[in-house]
Amino acid sequence: MHLGGDRQGFFELRTLGVLERLPRLIGVQSEAIQPLVRRWRGEPVRVERGQTRAASIAVRRPRNALRLLAQLEQSKGSMVAVSDAETEVAQERLSREAGVVTEFTSATALAGLERLLEQEGRGNLTAVLVITGGRLD
């Protein structure tokens, strides 16, 4: 997860007067390995033993968990978990509809947004997804 760096960048933009307010940050983890999502929900955190294709977010013991969760709370953010199947659909959708070739883990951003919209409803919002390329699985 790179939310800590994203949050710092947004904080600096607000300090410089470029932003009026900090955006709501959303963290996404794989359903197979989701210690931060569990902690966010107030569930017991256990040793994660699952497997996922989303390798770069498969962090079983996040080092900055408390700081990250505090930043999410400060931004009125949230955490969601998505399956590899949802991520695969999101990756294909990014390619088909946006012409964006993305590595698998990055597609969790779209899968997470779609999951969040299912949970909270669509409403009137603007979303910015951080999507990167890289190796294709």
Order of alpha helices (4+ residues) and beta strands (2+ residues): alpha-beta-alpha-alpha-beta-alpha-alpha
